[in-house]
Amino acid sequence: MLFKVDQKSLKSVGVSWVPRELDLESFLINSSDEGTRFLSSSILGEELLFISNQTRTAANKRADIFALDKAGNGVVVELKKDQGQLGVETQALQYLADFSKYQGKNFIRQFSPESKGSEEFEGLVRGFLGAGTNIEDINKNSRVILVARSFDLTLFSMGEWLSSKGVAFRCISYTPAKIGNEEYLSFSVAFDRSPVSIFPLMFSNTARQPGIFWHNIARSEQGWWELLTRRGQIPACFDSMPGDQGERIMKKYVDGDRIIAFAKSYGAIGWGVIKKPENVGNYRLVDEGSEDDFLQGDCLHRLNIEWKAYAKNLSDGVSAREIWKDFNIYHPVSTSVSIDEEKGAKLIQRLNEKFGRLN
């Protein structure tokens, strides 16, 4: 509900437009520079790899969106332009039941797009899920996300029951608004019950041991890379706003994490170590218009890094194909992806040999 502030009271405001379901679908799906598609983390609050939309089930019905989360769970996203009422969850569960039959290699074969072979699609999935990915565990658990303008409360009662049976269930509501000729949408979580927490409780990042991670620098531009190496930074984009997915990614790193920088079309271009002195954070959101704002308002999240070896020119990078051939490491398809410790150490050694250790 949208309200207008009238002196010391609130008055509800009607809206003259409501987006179509197909419009909602297009708002939710984002494409990366390399064509890989994700669902908007700004709306859903997590990274989801887009698998397909309007996919036909065995009963010849169409699911709005099917995606994969960072734990390898299948996610059915159902969209309603008006109210989500009791019964819509049954429709989503029918899709879930149909899709959940495909696990592991069967999942790869079933959902490989025509533009990619199953091997390339498997690489895409591995590049999203990161180190420790066991293909045979993919889609062993599935869940539902409903997106609607509002929800009947009986739907939440059903969600409570479903969660008690092990089916994670979330409802996200949206509010349309129109000011002058400008149209706006706001989104909020109306209900969320997950048997396994999507956002696990973390008291401190020091709870885990340092690891090795890919980190995508987002733009394959020489001047951008020179800025990052000169400043000793790695970037993240998303909405370039406080509290968004970019900030969460930056703040998950711990002291001693080894970061391998990746640039599309060039591959691995350097590596460094995250240094976080106790009680002193080295993350910041740079100011628009400042000297560090190279991309004019984009990719403003920055984290300090101590570069150990890096290419002076992007064209000198170790290609994704060479990395896969020599180390069996898939290139990242999202901003940050973990890498197997042993394989990652060998890749770091290659980067040292190619670029020379700085210190």
N, C-alpha and C positions, 0 to 999 in steps of 0.2 A: 504494500500500500504506500502510495506517495502522499505526503502531506504538505500543505502550505502553512507557513508560520504567519498567523494573523494576530498581531499584538502578542498576547500571552497565551494564546490557544492554538491548537492545530486543527486544520480543516482538510478533510480528504479531497484529493484532486483526481478528477476523472481523466482518462486518456483517450485520445482520438485515433490511436493506431495500436495495432497488435501485430507483431511479426508472424509470418507464416512459419509452419514447421520446417519447410525447406530453407527459409532464411535462418532460423535458429541453427540448423545443421551447418550452414556455411559459416556462421559466426563461430562455431565451436572448432572447426577444422582449420589448422594453420599448416602452411608448407614451409619447409626449410629451404635454404639456398640450393641444396642438392636434390630437392624434390620429395624428400621423405616427409610424410605428413604426421602431425601430432594433434592431439586435442588441446585446446587452450588451457594451460595451467592457471591462468589468471581467473578463469571461471570455475574450473573443477578442483583447483588447489593441489594438483599432483601432475606428474608427467605420465601421459598415456600415449602409446604408439598406436596410431590409426591403422586398422587392419582392412576394414571395408565398410561401405555404407549401402543401405538398401539391399542387403544380402538376402537371398531367398533361402528359406528353411526347407526341411524335408516336406513340410505341409504346404509349400509354395507360398508362404507368407514372407513379408519383407521386414527385417529388423532395421531400425534407423541407422545405428552406428555400432560397430563391433571393434573393440580395441584391446590392447594388452597393457597391463600395468608393470611397474618395475619389479614386481615379484613373480612375473610370468603368469598372472591370472588373467583369464579372459573377462572382459567387461562389456556388458550390453548396456548401451545408452539409449533410452527411449525418450522422445521429445513430444510434448503436447503444448499447443499454442494457448490453450485455456487451462481449465482445472484438471489436475490429475485425480481421478476418482477410483474407488475400489473396482478392480477389474483390469486396470492398466498394468498392475503388477503381474497378473496372471498371464497377460500377453507377453510381457518381458521374460517371465519364467519359462514360457514355452520356447522362446528363442534360446534362452540359456540352456535348457535341457537339450535342444538340438545341437547347439555348438559345443557343449561340454563333451560330446561323444568323440570329438577330435582332440587327441592329446599327443604330445611328443612329435615324432616324425609324421604322424597322420595329420596333425595340426598344420605342419609346414606344407605338406602336399595339398591339403584342402584349401588353404588360404593364400597360397602363392599367387600373386597377381600375374596376369598374362604377360605383362611387360618384364617380369623377372622369372628366372628359373627357380626351382626349389632350393638350389644351393645358394644362389644370391639372396633369396628371401631369408634363408637360415642365417646367413651372414648379417643381414639387416637386424634380425631379432637378437643375435648375439651382441651386435654392436650397441644395441639399446639396453640389454640386461646386464652386460658386463661380466667380470670374472666370476668363475664358479657356475656359469650357466650350464645346466644339464637339460639338454633339449627334451629328453624324455619326461621331464617334470613340467613342461609347459602346458598350461590350461588344465592342470589337475584340480584347480579350484577356480570358481567363477563367481561373479557378482553383478549386481544391477545398480545402475544410476538412472533415476528419473529426473527429467527437467520439465517443469511446467510453470505456468503463471501462478498457480496456487494449488493446494492439495486438500482433499477431504480428509478430516482427522481419522476416519476409519482406515485410511491407507497406512497411517503411522502404526495403528494397532496391528495390522497385518505385517508391517515391517518388523515390529518387536517379535512377533511369532516366527517370522522367517529367520531372523538373526539367531534365535534360540535353536534353530535347526541347522545352523551353519551357513546360511546364505547371507552374505553381506549386502546391505541395502541402504542406499542414500537417496535423498530427495533434495533437489536444488531448485529454488524458486527464482523467478525473474520478475522485475517490475519495469514496464515500459513507461517512458515519459517523453513529452514533446514540448520544447521551449522555443517559441517562434517557429522557424522552419527546421530546427535541429531535432533529431530523434535520438533518444538515449535508452540504454538498458542497464539495469543493475542486477546483480546476481547474489544470492546468499544461500547458505546451507540451511534447509528447513528441518532435516531429519538425517541422522547418520548412525547406523548400528552395524558394526563390523566385528565378527568374532575374532579376527586377527587385526590389530590396529594398523590402519594405513599409515598413520604417523606415530611410530613407536615412541614411547616416553624416553627422553634422553636427558639425564641430569647434567652431563658434561661431555663435550667432544673428546676429552681425554680418556673416555671409557674404552675406546678401541685403540689398537696398535696402528702405527703409521702404515700406509699402503702405497700402491702405485696406481695412478689414475691418468687416463686420457683427459685432456681439457681442450675443447674446441675454441679457437680464438675468434670464431664467428665471421670474420671478414678476411678474405685472402687478398689483402692489399699490402704492398711493400711498406708504405709509409706507416700504416697501422702497426705492422710488426716491429718496425724500428722504434716506434713510440713505446711499445710494451717492453721491449728489451732494454731500452734506454732508461725507462722508469722503474724497471723491475716489477712488472705487473702481469697478472692474467685477468681477463675480462669476463663478464656475463651480461646478457642483454635482457630478454624478456620485456617487462614494462619499464625497466629502469626506474622503479619506484620502491620506496621503503617497504620491506616485508614481502616482496614478491618472490617468485621461484628463484630468480637470480641471486637474491640475498641469501636465501636458504641454502643454495648450492655452495656459495662462498663460505658460509659459516659452518658447513659440515666438515671442512678440511681441518686436520689437526697438525700440530707441530711435528715436522719430520716427514709428512707426506711428500712423495716424489711425483712430480707432475710432468707428463710428456705432452707438449703442445702440439696440436694438430691443426692444419689448415687445409680446407677443401682444395683438391687438385694438386696439392704439393705434399701431403702426408705429414710425417713427423718432422718437426722443424726445430726441436730443442727440448731440453728438460731442465728442471730446477727443483728446489726444495722449499716447502712452505716453512717459514719461521714465525712462530707465535710466542714471543716472550711472555712469561707468566703475567697475567692480569693486564696485558697490553694487546689489544686487538689491532690487526693491521688490515682490516677490511674497511672500505669506505665507499660511499656513493658520491662520485665526483660532481662538481657543480656544472650545470649547463653553461656553455660559453667560456669555461676555463681552458687553460692550456692543455689539460688532459682530455677535453671533450673533442676528440679528433673526428668522431662520426656525427657531430652536430645533434646531440641529444639522445643518441642510441648507445647501447652498451656502456652504461655509466657505472655499473658495479665493477669494482676493482679490488684485487687482493694482492698484497705484496708477495713476491717470490724471489728467491736467490737463484738466479740463473747459473747453471753449471756448464752447459754447452749448448750452443745454438747456431743455426745457420744465419749468416749475415744476409743472404738473399733467399727468399722463399723458394726459388727455383732449385736450390741445393737440397731440399728436403728429401727424406727417405719415403718413397711412394707407398701408398696403401697396398698396392699389389705386391711390392717387394716385402713389406712387413708381413703380409699374409703368407707369402711363399716361404720366407726364411724363419718366421717365428710363430706362425699359426695364430696370429693376433688379428682380430677384426677391427677395422677402423671404427671410431665412435660415430653414432648417428644422433646423439644428443650432446648437451654441453659437457657433462662430466660422466665418465664411465670407468669403473674399476677394471684393472688389468691383473691377470694372474702374476703372482710375485716372481716366480722363476722366469717366465717368459718376458715379463717386463724388464727384469734386470739385464737380460741378454740384449733387449732392444736399447736400453740405456747405454750399455757398453758399445753398441754399434754407433750410437750418436756421439759418444766420446771420441771414438776413433775417427768419425767423419768430420766433426766440427772442432775437436780439440777441447780439453777441459780448461775452463777459465781459472779455476782455483782448486 
